[in-house]
Amino acid sequence: MLSQHFRNAGWMLSSLIGLALSACSASPEAPEEYEELMSFIFENMEAEEEVLVAGLDNLGTWVKNPENLGKTLSGFLLNEGLTENAVDSLDDEDRKGTGLNGMSFAVKSPHHVSDLTKTLAWPQFEIALPHLESYERTFIPEDVDPACLALRECTFLEAETRVRADWGGLGIMETRERIQFRIIDTDGGPVLLHRTWMIEKAKLDNSLFDVTISESFKITVNMLSSGAAGAQLPKGVSKTTGSLNGGGQNAMEQLQNTLCGEGTLRIEARWMDANFSALSDEDALDISMGTAKKDATNLDTFMSERFEEVTPSSPLIYGETTGCDNNETDGADVEPPVVVEEPLEGLAPCPGTESPCEVTQPESFGESALFTSIAVSASSDSDHGFNVDPEQGEDDCAPKDACSDGVDNSLNFLGSIANTGLSNAIADGNLALMAEWSAGEGEEGMVHLYTGTPVSSECSWGDELCEFTPDITSWDCDCSLLAALPGIKTGGSLEAGGDSSSFVLQIPIEGAMLAVPIQRARLKATLTGVGLEFEAGLMGGAVRIDELTTALTEFPLDPIGPLPKSSVIQIIETLPADVDTDDDGVDDALSIGIQIQGTPVTLNWDLHTNAE
């Protein structure tokens, strides 16, 4: 909830947020309460313009209330469904409108409604959302030129879509929907309405739960929100719940951006006929909300960086958002946002001590590889996971009903949180995980895992053999390596690890590191070239549930990836444990498989020597 000071500052909000709505009097048919209003706008998408203007006018009045605005920016569950009239008018299908699960939220885009309209109606719109697995859209009729909406040669546009996308813990969802766009001109500027509904039951793959979604309806209202640059926030306006552009900003920044920055306030309501199984409605809708906010963030990023590709060509109406001066008068107690300036190197060997032991230069390093790809596997077969508990036999695998041959990978859900951060950190040079083969007798030896730093920042590991120096944090308090896996290297294959092996996987998430301890660690790779080069490799093992939930609880950021931290923890605690790590007869851990690729590098001690 908003602070009491902020609830009393409605006059300031009304003066700063210029919602682009007509000043005409409200129609008596238009309700005033939020849930009824959003249902009204959904139902009247194709009604006479003055009917919609009346509803939009009331919506503008509602969000001008500071408590209402803060609530909408945070997102909340809807208590009421749509009316039967609202869904019966969509098409000839018999649809359910009452008794639906619902959610609503708002985000602030820095872009003008007209630029959003052009991008959303762009025939190559799928380019703007590359994170989607697939996106197909067919306009109705097929010969319509969708540019007519941006050019104002039409005010209504309709299409059908088929989309396949990752919805976090809900799984990979494939939907087929009817979508509509409508431009409503008001005295203050255009408002873009975006209505969708499902025309087929959603199909879900890799869901952690028995989820069914039979109906889904959505309305998004895009209205201009511009303020006065240079304005000052008054005393006490320092705290609000809120989540703009998917979260991760300080509450004060969010409020300032909404009040004072040019751009578009995008208000969305969604209703679903769904069964979320063991997951609570609130957590399931939180996941849906997080995914929708992430889509909005990705769209804004694309427009900021690549809008020149959108046709018909035109410059952005708004450039960088101009905020207010943050000159609160005395007494504002504002917590600073969590910002990690540099990627964390790894776990400290011995917290509280500067040098627990003197790590000395190894006599030599063996063949080594830099991991150029690390991704939590989505499947449970021999190419994506291990039989972590072979003593249970090949009939024991995880997750149940989605595995075979004893292969275990019950923590595949973690990929929806971890894989983007891992990929970006490797590409940006912020995460360097390396494996070294230390040869012993015959084909036996040890695989040592290090985090490290490139000796030269100019070296491109994709084109040349680069040099890296292992970080001191790769060693423990007693100067033993934290990750040393006994193994066998024979010709074109490498296998290492076992029930007594372990390592810690560091997962970068928005600048901070989530440390995931992995027991019963295993590694295998098919070698393809000189040294340890491999295109198909696999790491894995078991993650104790108590250790993972502790790491998540202590993680400094919330949300974690696309999901609220509480939802991630609940999902982890809901998953059935499938590995017994302490041999007490009770499963206490979740199995995990991690796909890897590696390119040859050389290891040396240069950076430590130069530092001395």
C-alpha positions in Angstrom: 0.0 0.0 0.0 1.0 3.6 -0.5 2.3 5.6 2.4 -0.2 7.8 4.2 1.8 10.9 3.0 1.4 9.8 -0.6 -2.4 9.1 -0.2 -2.7 12.8 0.7 -0.8 14.0 -2.3 -3.5 13.5 -4.9 -3.4 17.2 -6.0 0.3 16.7 -7.1 -0.5 13.6 -9.1 -3.5 15.2 -10.8 -1.3 18.2 -11.8 1.6 16.1 -13.2 0.0 13.2 -14.9 -1.7 14.4 -18.1 -3.7 11.4 -19.2 -4.8 11.9 -22.7 -8.6 11.7 -22.4 -11.5 13.7 -23.6 -13.1 16.1 -21.2 -16.6 15.2 -22.3 -19.1 14.2 -19.6 -19.3 10.6 -18.6 -22.0 8.5 -20.1 -24.4 7.1 -17.5 -23.8 3.6 -18.9 -20.1 3.7 -18.0 -19.4 2.3 -14.5 -16.9 4.0 -12.2 -15.4 1.1 -10.3 -12.2 -0.4 -11.8 -13.1 -4.0 -12.4 -16.5 -3.1 -13.9 -14.8 -0.5 -16.0 -12.3 -2.8 -17.6 -15.1 -5.3 -18.3 -17.1 -2.5 -19.8 -14.2 -1.4 -22.1 -13.6 -5.1 -23.1 -17.3 -5.6 -23.9 -17.6 -2.3 -25.9 -14.5 -2.6 -28.0 -16.6 -2.3 -31.2 -19.3 0.1 -29.8 -19.9 3.7 -30.7 -16.9 5.9 -30.0 -18.8 8.1 -27.4 -19.5 4.9 -25.3 -15.8 4.0 -25.2 -14.8 7.6 -24.5 -17.1 7.6 -21.4 -15.5 4.5 -20.1 -12.0 5.8 -20.8 -12.8 9.1 -19.1 -13.8 7.2 -15.9 -10.7 5.0 -16.1 -8.6 8.1 -16.3 -10.3 9.5 -13.2 -9.8 6.2 -11.4 -6.0 6.0 -12.0 -5.5 9.7 -11.0 -6.2 8.6 -7.5 -2.6 7.9 -6.1 -3.6 4.8 -4.1 -5.3 3.3 -7.2 -2.3 4.1 -9.4 0.1 2.4 -6.9 -2.2 -0.6 -6.7 -2.4 -0.9 -10.5 1.4 -0.6 -10.9 1.9 -3.3 -8.4 -0.7 -5.6 -10.0 -3.5 -7.3 -8.2 -6.1 -10.1 -8.6 -9.5 -9.4 -9.9 -12.5 -10.5 -7.9 -15.1 -10.4 -10.6 -15.2 -12.0 -14.1 -16.6 -10.7 -17.3 -20.3 -10.5 -18.0 -21.9 -13.2 -20.2 -22.8 -10.4 -22.6 -19.2 -9.4 -22.9 -18.1 -12.9 -24.2 -21.3 -13.9 -26.1 -20.8 -10.9 -28.5 -17.2 -12.1 -29.5 -18.2 -14.8 -32.0 -20.5 -17.7 -32.4 -18.9 -19.9 -29.8 -20.5 -20.6 -26.4 -18.0 -19.0 -24.0 -17.8 -18.7 -20.2 -17.6 -15.2 -18.8 -18.4 -15.5 -15.1 -16.4 -17.3 -12.4 -13.0 -16.5 -14.1 -9.6 -16.0 -12.5 -8.4 -12.5 -13.2 -5.5 -10.1 -12.8 -4.6 -6.6 -13.7 -1.5 -4.4 -13.7 0.0 -1.3 -15.4 3.4 -0.5 -16.8 4.9 2.7 -18.0 6.4 2.7 -21.5 8.7 5.6 -22.5 7.2 5.5 -26.0 4.3 7.4 -27.6 1.0 5.7 -28.3 1.4 6.3 -32.0 4.8 4.5 -32.0 3.4 1.6 -30.0 0.5 1.4 -32.5 2.9 1.2 -35.5 5.1 -1.4 -33.8 2.2 -3.6 -32.6 0.6 -3.6 -36.1 3.9 -4.1 -37.9 3.7 -7.2 -40.2 7.1 -8.3 -38.9 6.1 -7.8 -35.2 7.7 -11.2 -34.3 11.1 -9.6 -34.7 10.3 -7.4 -31.7 9.8 -10.4 -29.4 12.7 -12.8 -30.2 12.3 -14.6 -26.9 9.1 -16.2 -28.2 9.6 -19.7 -29.5 7.2 -19.0 -32.4 4.8 -16.2 -33.4 2.4 -16.4 -36.4 -0.1 -13.7 -37.2 -2.7 -13.5 -40.0 -4.7 -10.3 -40.5 -8.4 -10.4 -41.3 -9.1 -10.0 -44.2 -5.8 -11.3 -45.5 -5.5 -8.5 -48.1 -5.7 -5.7 -45.5 -2.6 -3.5 -45.1 -2.0 -3.4 -41.3 0.0 -0.1 -41.8 -3.4 1.5 -42.2 -3.7 1.8 -38.4 -0.4 3.7 -38.0 -1.2 5.8 -41.1 -4.7 6.5 -39.7 -6.3 5.1 -42.8 -8.3 2.8 -40.6 -9.1 2.8 -36.9 -9.8 -0.9 -36.4 -7.7 -3.9 -37.2 -8.2 -7.6 -36.6 -6.0 -10.8 -36.8 -5.5 -14.3 -35.6 -2.3 -15.4 -33.9 -0.6 -18.7 -32.9 2.1 -18.2 -30.3 4.4 -20.6 -28.5 6.1 -19.0 -25.5 7.8 -19.9 -22.2 5.5 -19.0 -19.2 7.9 -19.9 -16.5 6.6 -22.5 -14.0 3.4 -22.9 -16.0 5.5 -24.4 -18.9 5.7 -23.8 -22.6 2.3 -22.5 -23.7 0.9 -22.6 -27.2 -2.1 -20.4 -27.8 -4.3 -19.5 -30.7 -6.1 -16.2 -30.3 -8.2 -13.5 -32.0 -6.7 -10.0 -31.5 -8.2 -6.6 -32.2 -6.8 -3.1 -32.2 -8.8 0.1 -32.1 -7.7 3.7 -32.1 -9.9 6.2 -30.2 -9.1 9.9 -30.7 -9.6 12.1 -27.6 -8.9 15.8 -27.0 -5.6 15.0 -25.4 -4.3 12.4 -28.0 -5.0 8.9 -29.2 -5.8 5.9 -27.1 -5.0 2.4 -28.4 -7.2 -0.5 -27.3 -5.9 -4.0 -27.7 -8.4 -6.9 -27.1 -7.7 -10.6 -27.3 -9.4 -13.9 -26.6 -8.5 -17.5 -27.0 -10.2 -19.4 -29.8 -8.7 -22.8 -28.8 -7.8 -24.3 -25.5 -4.2 -23.6 -24.6 -1.6 -26.4 -25.0 1.1 -26.7 -22.4 4.3 -28.6 -22.5 6.9 -29.1 -19.7 4.5 -27.8 -17.1 5.5 -28.5 -13.5 1.8 -28.7 -12.6 -1.4 -30.2 -14.1 -2.5 -26.8 -15.6 -5.4 -26.3 -17.9 -6.5 -23.0 -19.5 -9.8 -23.2 -21.4 -10.6 -19.5 -21.8 -8.5 -16.4 -21.8 -9.7 -12.8 -22.4 -7.5 -9.6 -22.3 -8.0 -5.9 -22.7 -5.1 -3.4 -22.8 -5.6 0.3 -22.7 -2.7 2.4 -23.9 -3.1 6.1 -23.0 -0.6 9.0 -23.0 0.9 9.9 -19.7 3.0 13.1 -19.8 4.2 15.3 -17.0 6.2 18.4 -16.1 9.9 18.0 -16.3 11.7 19.7 -13.5 8.9 19.3 -11.0 9.7 18.4 -7.5 8.2 15.6 -5.5 6.8 16.9 -2.2 7.9 15.8 1.2 6.9 12.2 2.1 6.3 11.0 -1.4 8.9 8.3 -1.1 7.3 4.9 -1.0 4.9 3.0 -3.1 4.4 -0.5 -4.1 4.9 -0.8 -7.8 6.5 -2.6 -10.7 7.3 -0.8 -13.9 8.7 -2.5 -17.0 8.9 -5.9 -15.2 10.4 -4.6 -11.9 14.0 -4.1 -10.8 13.7 -0.3 -10.3 13.6 1.6 -7.0 10.1 2.5 -5.9 10.9 6.3 -6.1 12.2 6.0 -9.6 9.1 4.1 -10.6 6.8 6.8 -9.2 8.8 9.6 -10.7 8.8 8.0 -14.1 5.1 7.5 -14.0 4.3 11.0 -12.8 6.8 13.0 -14.8 8.1 11.2 -17.9 6.6 11.4 -21.3 5.3 8.1 -22.5 2.3 5.7 -22.4 0.5 4.2 -19.4 -0.4 0.6 -20.4 -3.2 -0.8 -18.3 -4.0 -4.5 -18.8 -6.7 -6.7 -17.4 -6.8 -10.5 -18.1 -9.5 -13.1 -17.2 -9.0 -16.9 -17.5 -11.0 -20.0 -17.0 -8.1 -22.1 -15.6 -7.2 -24.8 -13.2 -3.7 -24.3 -11.7 -3.6 -27.7 -9.8 -1.3 -27.5 -6.8 -0.2 -23.9 -7.5 -2.4 -21.3 -5.8 -4.4 -18.9 -8.1 -2.4 -16.0 -6.7 1.0 -17.5 -7.5 -0.1 -18.8 -10.9 -1.4 -15.3 -11.8 1.8 -13.8 -10.5 3.7 -16.0 -12.9 1.4 -14.9 -15.8 1.8 -11.2 -14.7 5.6 -11.5 -14.6 5.6 -13.0 -18.1 3.4 -10.2 -19.4 5.5 -7.5 -17.8 8.6 -9.1 -19.3 7.0 -9.0 -22.8 6.3 -5.3 -22.2 10.0 -4.7 -21.2 11.3 -6.6 -24.3 9.0 -4.6 -26.6 10.2 -1.3 -25.1 13.8 -2.3 -25.4 13.3 -3.2 -29.1 11.6 0.1 -29.8 14.4 2.0 -28.1 17.2 0.2 -30.0 15.7 -0.8 -33.3 12.6 1.3 -34.1 14.1 2.3 -37.4 13.4 -1.2 -38.7 9.6 -0.7 -38.2 7.7 0.2 -41.3 6.3 2.6 -42.4 9.5 4.4 -41.4 9.4 7.3 -39.1 11.5 8.6 -36.1 10.4 8.0 -32.5 8.0 10.7 -31.3 9.6 10.6 -27.8 13.3 10.2 -27.2 14.7 9.4 -23.8 12.2 9.8 -21.0 12.6 13.1 -19.1 12.0 12.6 -15.3 11.4 15.0 -12.5 14.1 16.4 -10.3 14.3 14.2 -7.2 14.5 17.1 -4.7 12.3 15.8 -1.9 12.3 18.1 1.1 13.5 16.8 4.5 13.0 13.4 5.9 12.5 11.1 3.0 13.8 7.7 4.1 14.3 6.0 0.8 16.1 2.6 0.5 18.5 2.6 -2.4 17.9 0.1 -5.1 19.9 -3.1 -5.1 22.6 -2.6 -7.7 25.6 -4.9 -8.3 28.1 -2.8 -10.3 30.4 -5.8 -11.2 29.5 -9.4 -11.5 30.4 -11.4 -8.4 33.4 -13.7 -8.8 32.1 -16.6 -6.8 31.8 -17.8 -3.2 34.3 -16.4 -0.8 36.5 -19.3 0.4 36.3 -18.3 4.0 34.0 -15.4 4.9 35.6 -13.1 7.4 39.2 -13.9 6.6 41.4 -12.2 4.1 43.7 -15.1 3.4 42.7 -18.5 4.9 45.7 -20.1 3.3 48.4 -19.3 0.7 47.1 -20.6 -2.7 50.3 -21.1 -4.7 50.8 -21.4 -8.4 50.2 -25.0 -9.7 53.2 -26.6 -11.3 51.3 -26.8 -14.6 47.9 -26.7 -16.1 46.5 -29.4 -18.3 44.2 -29.3 -21.3 41.5 -26.8 -20.6 38.2 -25.5 -22.0 36.1 -22.4 -21.5 32.4 -23.1 -21.2 30.8 -21.1 -24.1 27.3 -22.3 -23.4 25.6 -23.3 -20.1 21.9 -24.0 -20.1 19.6 -25.9 -17.7 18.1 -28.8 -19.7 14.4 -28.8 -20.4 14.1 -32.5 -21.0 14.8 -35.8 -19.2 16.6 -38.1 -21.6 20.2 -39.3 -21.9 21.2 -36.2 -23.9 19.8 -33.8 -21.2 20.3 -35.5 -17.8 22.0 -38.2 -15.8 20.8 -41.2 -13.8 21.7 -39.5 -10.5 20.6 -42.4 -8.3 21.5 -45.5 -10.4 21.0 -47.7 -7.3 17.3 -47.1 -7.8 17.3 -48.7 -11.2 16.3 -47.5 -14.6 12.6 -47.5 -13.8 13.2 -44.6 -11.3 13.4 -41.3 -13.2 12.2 -37.7 -12.8 10.0 -35.8 -13.4 7.5 -38.6 -13.5 5.6 -39.2 -16.7 8.2 -37.1 -18.6 11.3 -39.2 -18.4 12.8 -42.5 -19.4 15.8 -44.9 -18.8 16.4 -43.7 -15.3 17.3 -40.2 -16.3 16.7 -37.5 -13.7 16.1 -33.8 -14.3 13.3 -32.7 -11.9 14.7 -29.1 -11.6 14.3 -28.3 -15.4 12.0 -25.5 -14.3 15.1 -23.6 -13.2 16.0 -23.0 -16.9 13.2 -20.4 -17.2 15.0 -18.3 -14.6 18.6 -19.1 -15.2 19.3 -19.6 -18.9 18.9 -16.1 -20.2 21.3 -14.8 -17.5 23.8 -17.5 -18.1 23.8 -16.9 -21.9 24.1 -13.1 -21.5 26.9 -13.3 -18.9 29.0 -15.6 -21.0 28.5 -13.5 -24.1 29.4 -10.3 -22.2 32.5 -11.9 -20.7 31.1 -11.6 -17.2 31.1 -15.3 -16.5 34.1 -17.5 -17.3 33.7 -21.1 -16.1 36.5 -23.4 -17.2 37.3 -27.1 -17.0 40.9 -28.5 -16.8 41.9 -32.1 -17.4 44.6 -33.1 -15.0 46.0 -36.4 -16.3 46.8 -39.2 -13.9 47.8 -42.8 -14.7 46.6 -44.2 -18.0 43.1 -42.8 -18.9 42.4 -41.7 -15.4 42.6 -38.1 -14.1 40.7 -35.3 -12.5 38.5 -32.6 -14.0 39.1 -29.3 -12.1 36.5 -26.6 -12.4 37.5 -22.9 -12.1 36.0 -19.5 -12.5 38.5 -17.1 -14.0 39.5 -13.9 -15.8 40.9 -13.4 -19.3 44.5 -12.3 -19.3 43.7 -10.0 -22.2 40.3 -8.4 -22.6 41.0 -8.1 -26.3 41.2 -11.9 -26.9 38.1 -13.3 -28.7 37.6 -16.9 -27.7 35.5 -17.6 -30.8 38.4 -16.9 -33.1 41.6 -17.6 -31.2 43.2 -19.5 -28.3 42.7 -17.3 -25.3 44.6 -17.3 -21.9 42.7 -17.2 -18.6 43.9 -17.0 -15.0 41.8 -19.0 -12.4 40.2 -17.0 -9.6 41.5 -17.6 -6.1 37.9 -18.2 -5.1 38.1 -21.5 -7.0 40.0 -22.9 -3.9 38.6 -23.7 -0.4 39.9 -22.6 3.0 42.4 -25.5 3.1 43.7 -24.6 -0.4 41.9 -27.6 -1.9 39.9 -27.0 -5.1 36.2 -26.6 -4.5 35.4 -28.7 -7.6 37.6 -31.7 -8.4 35.8 -34.6 -10.2 37.6 -37.9 -10.7 37.2 -39.0 -14.3 38.3 -41.0 -17.4 39.3 -39.5 -20.7 39.4 -41.9 -23.6 39.9 -40.7 -27.1 36.8 -38.7 -28.0 35.0 -38.8 -24.7 35.3 -37.5 -21.2 33.4 -38.6 -18.1 33.9 -37.4 -14.5 32.2 -37.2 -11.1 30.1 -39.4 -9.0 28.2 -39.7 -5.7 31.0 -38.0 -3.7 31.6 -35.1 -6.1 30.2 -31.6 -5.9 30.4 -28.1 -7.4 28.6 -24.8 -7.1 26.9 -23.4 -10.2 26.9 -19.6 -10.2 23.8 -18.2 -12.0 23.9 -14.5 -13.0 20.5 -12.8 -12.6 20.4 -9.1 -13.3 23.9 -8.5 -12.0 23.7 -10.6 -8.8 24.8 -14.2 -8.5 22.6 -17.1 -7.3 24.8 -19.9 -5.9 23.4 -23.3 -6.5 25.3 -26.1 -4.7 25.2 -29.4 -6.7 26.0 -32.7 -5.1 26.5 -36.1 -6.7 28.0 -34.1 -9.5 28.7 -35.6 -12.9 30.1 -34.3 -16.2 30.4 -35.9 -19.6 31.4 -34.5 -23.0 32.0 -35.8 -26.5 35.3 -34.2 -27.6 35.4 -32.8 -31.1 38.8 -31.3 -31.7 42.1 -30.5 -30.0 42.3 -30.6 -26.3 38.9 -30.3 -24.5 36.8 -28.8 -27.3 33.3 -30.1 -27.2 30.0 -29.2 -28.8 27.8 -31.7 -26.8 28.5 -31.9 -23.1 26.4 -32.3 -19.9 26.8 -31.5 -16.2 24.4 -32.4 -13.5 23.7 -33.9 -10.1 21.3 -33.2 -7.2 20.4 -29.9 -5.5 19.2 -30.2 -1.9 15.9 -28.4 -1.5 16.8 -26.8 1.8 20.1 -25.4 0.4 18.3 -24.1 -2.7 15.5 -22.4 -0.8 18.1 -20.8 1.6 20.0 -19.5 -1.4 16.8 -18.1 -2.9 15.7 -16.5 0.4 19.1 -14.8 0.8 19.3 -13.7 -2.9 19.2 -9.8 -2.9 16.8 -9.3 -5.8 13.0 -9.8 -6.2 11.6 -10.8 -8.6 14.0 -13.5 -9.7 13.9 -13.5 -13.5 10.3 -13.3 -14.6 8.9 -14.6 -11.3 8.3 -13.2 -7.8 10.8 -14.7 -5.3 8.0 -16.1 -3.2 6.6 -18.0 -6.3 10.0 -19.4 -7.1 10.4 -20.7 -3.6 6.9 -22.2 -3.5 7.5 -24.0 -6.8 10.7 -25.4 -5.5 9.1 -26.6 -2.3 6.2 -28.1 -4.3 8.4 -30.2 -6.6 8.7 -33.8 -5.4 12.3 -34.6 -4.2 13.8 -37.5 -6.2 17.3 -38.0 -4.8 18.4 -39.0 -1.3 21.8 -37.3 -0.7 22.4 -38.3 2.9 21.3 -41.9 2.7 18.7 -41.6 5.4 16.0 -43.2 3.2 14.2 -39.9 2.6 14.6 -38.0 -0.7 15.8 -34.5 0.0 17.1 -33.1 -3.3 16.1 -32.3 -6.9 18.0 -33.7 -9.8 19.3 -31.3 -12.5 20.8 -31.6 -16.0 22.9 -28.8 -17.5 23.9 -28.7 -21.2 27.4 -27.3 -21.9 29.7 -26.5 -24.8 33.4 -25.7 -24.6 36.2 -24.2 -26.6 40.0 -24.7 -25.9 41.8 -22.2 -23.8 45.1 -22.1 -21.9 45.4 -21.5 -18.2 48.2 -19.6 -16.5 49.0 -17.6 -13.3 49.8 -14.3 -15.0 47.3 -12.1 -13.4 48.2 -13.2 -9.9 51.9 -12.9 -10.6 51.5 -9.4 -12.0 49.4 -8.4 -9.0 52.3 -9.3 -6.7 
